[in-house]
C-alpha cells in the first residue's frame, strides 16, 4: 500500500512539474473554488452542483443544476454559455423572488473568480468551442423613457405587442396566468411557471437593461425564448415600457376594488 501511494504521489508531482504556470494557476483556482462552493453554495446546489443540496427540497424555485451547464441570465444567444460577466452579475446580485441571495459583500473578487473556474468544470458544455461566444451588444435605455409624451406613445405600442406576444403565458394583466401557462416545464424537469410581471423587482435584475436582456435573449432552458430578431430593439424597449407599467396598473386596479368594497360597506 505504501508503494501504491508513493506511485500516485510521484505521478501527481510529475504532472504538476510538467504543467505550465497557467495550468497550475487554474488548478489552484479550481481547488479554491471547490472549497468556497462547498462553504457558500452547497447547502442549496449540492456539493457536486446538481441542485440537490439539503435545503433544496423546501424551496419552491429549485436551485440550478450546474451539471447541465444551462443558464438563464445571459448576454449571449440561446444555446450558448454565459460570459464570466453574466455569471458574476447573477452571483453578486442574487435572484429576486428566490432563495438565491446576493453575494456582493460576501465573496471577495478572488473567491468569486475561483468559483467561476469551479463552475465551468461541472459541465462538458464549457469545453465545446461552438458554445463559447462573445456577449451581444445590448443598447442602453432610450431617452424617450424620460419624456412623458413620447413614453405614452411607446407604451401604447408596447401594450399592443404584449397582448400579441406575451399574454398566452403571462396573462392579460401579467400575472403569469395565461391560457398557455399550465403544464410548462424546463430542461431541469421542473414546472416552468411564467413570471408574475406585476412585481416591482424581476428575477433577471432591477434595471431596464435587465428586462431588455431577458426579452431580447430569452431564458435558456425555459419556454421563454429570445425575441431579438423577431422584433427590433425599439419594439423590445416598447415591451419593456409595457412591463414596467404593469405593477402600477395592478396597484390601481387593486385600489379601485378596495375603494368599491369600502363604499359598499
N, C-alpha and C positions, 0 to 999 in steps of 0.2 A: 504493500500500500504506500509506503514511504517513497518508493521509486516511482510509483504512478503519479503522486503529487509533485514530485520533483520534475517529471517529464512535462506535466501540464504547466508548471511554473516556468520551465525553460522555454516552452513553446510560446507562452504569452509574452515573455521577455523578448524573444526574438521578433515577435510580431510588432511590439512597441518600438524596438530599435529600428526595425525596417520601415516603419511608418514615417511619413513626413510630419513636419511641425504642425501643419494644418489638420492632418488626420488626428494627431494626438490631442490637439485643442478641441476638436469636435467630440472626441471620445470623452474627454474630461467634462465638457459641457453636457453631454448626454447623461453621464453619471450624476452630475449636479442636478440636471433637470428631472431625472427619475426620482431623486431624493425629495426635491421640492414638490413634485407632483404628488408623491405619496403623502406628504405632510398637508398640502393645501387642497388637493383636488380629489384624492382617492375616496374620501367619505361619500361623495356623490358619484363620481365617474368610475370608481373601482380602481384597484391597484394596477390593472393592465389596460385601463382606459375603455372598457367595454360598456360603461354606463350602468354598471351593476353594483355600485358601492352600497354600503349598509344603510345609507339614508335614502336611496333611490326609490325604494318600494313605496314610501309615504308621499312621494311627490306627484302632483297632477301632471306637470310638464316634466317629462323624464330627462335625465342628464344625457348629453351627447355620447354616442358610442364612437370613439375616435378610431376604432379598428376599421370602420368603413371608409374613413378618410373623406367624408362628405360634409360640407359646411354650408350653413345658410347665409351668413353675413359676409359678402364678398364684393370686391370691386372688379372681379374677373367674370368671364362668361360662365353660364351654367355648364356643369360637367368638368370644370377645371378647378384647380386648387386655389385657395385664397392666398393673398400675399402675406408676408410677415406683418405688414402694417394692419391688414384686416384682422389677423389673429390677435395682435396687440390691442387693437381697439376693443374687441369683444371682451378680452380678459380684463383690461383696465376699467372699462365702463360697466361690465356686467350686462345682464339681460333683464330689462324691466318686466315685471309681472311673472318672474320665475324665481327659482331658488338660487340662480347664478348671481353671486354678489359682485360688487366692484372690488378689484384688487389694485386700484391705482395707488393706494397708500400702504398696501400690504407687501407687495413684491418689489424688490429692488430691480433696477434695469438689468443687472447681471442675472438675477434669478429668472426674470421674465424671458430673457434671451435663451437661457438654458432650458426652460420649459418648452419653448418653440422647437428646439433641437430634439427634445424627447418626443413631443407630439408627432413630429414629422418622421419618426421612426416606428410609429404604431400602425401605419398602413402602407401597403405597396404602391398605392396611388401616387405617393410623393416621389417614387422612383421612375414614373412614366413621364418622359420628356414632353410629350404632347399635352399633358395636363398642367404643365408649369408655364404660365403665360404672364405677361405684364398686366398691370391694372388698366382698366379702361379709363379714358379721360372723361370725368364726370363734371358737368358745369356747376358753377355757383348759382345760388338762387337769383332770379332776375329782379331788377329794380321795381317792376310793377307790383310786387308784394307790398311795397311801401306807398303806393299811390291808390287811394281809395276807389276812384272811378275805374281805373284800369283793372284793379283787383276784382271788382264786382263783375266786370265783363268776363274776365278769365275764369272767375268762379262759376259763372253760369255755364260756360263751355265745359269746365271740369265736371260739373254735376251731370251734364248730359253724357259725357264719356263714362262716368261712374255708373250710371244707370245701364248703359250698354254693355260694360265690360266687367264690372265688379259685383253687381247685385246678385248674380247667380250663386256666389259663395258667401259674400259678406252681407247680403241682405239690403233692402231698400234704405234702411237707416244706418247701415254699417255695423250692426250688432253681431255679425258673424252667424246669422241665422237664415241665409239664403236658401232657396229650394235645392241647390246642389251641394249644400254643406254636410249633409248626412252621409256617413259611411266612408268619408275620405280617410286615407291612410298615408303615412310617409314611408320612406325606404327603411326606416328603423322598425317597421311593423307596429307603429303606434297610431292612435287616432290623430288625424290632422284636422284640428278644429280651426276654422278660419278666425283670424284675429277680430276682436271687438274693436273697431276703429273709433269708437266714441270715447276712448280713454285719452287722457292728456299725454301720457308717455307711451311710446311704442317700443316694442322689443328691440327693433333694429337701432334705436338711438333717439336722442331728444331733439335733433336738429332737422330742418327742412331737407338738408342734403342727405340725411339718413333715409328719410321717406322716399326721396327721389331714387336713391340707390336701390332700395328694396323693390320699387315698382319697375325700375329700368332693368335690373339684373336678375330679379326673381330670387326665390329662396330655394337653393339646391336641395334635393331630396324630398321636396314637398310639392303639392299641386300648384303652388304659387309660381307661375312662370314669369320670366322677364318680358317686359313689353317694349323694350328698346328695339327699334327696327320695325315693329308693328305700328308704333306711334312715334312722332317726332319728339325731341326733347321738350319743345314748348308745350305739346299736349300732355306730356308727363308732368310738367310743372303745373299745368291746369288741374290734373288729377290730384297733385299734392295739395293745391289750394282747396279742392273739394274735401279731401280727407281732413285737413286741418279745421275745416268748418264744422265737422260732424259733432265734436264734443259740445260746442256752443249750441248747435241746433238741438241736441239731445237734452241739454240743460234747460233750454227754453220750453221744449215740449213737456218736460217733467214739471217745470214750474207752472205751466198753464194747467196741467191736470190737477196739480196740488191746489191751485187757486180755485178751480171749479169745485173741487171737493170741499174746500173750506166754505165756499159760498153756499153749497147745498146743505152743509151742516148748520 
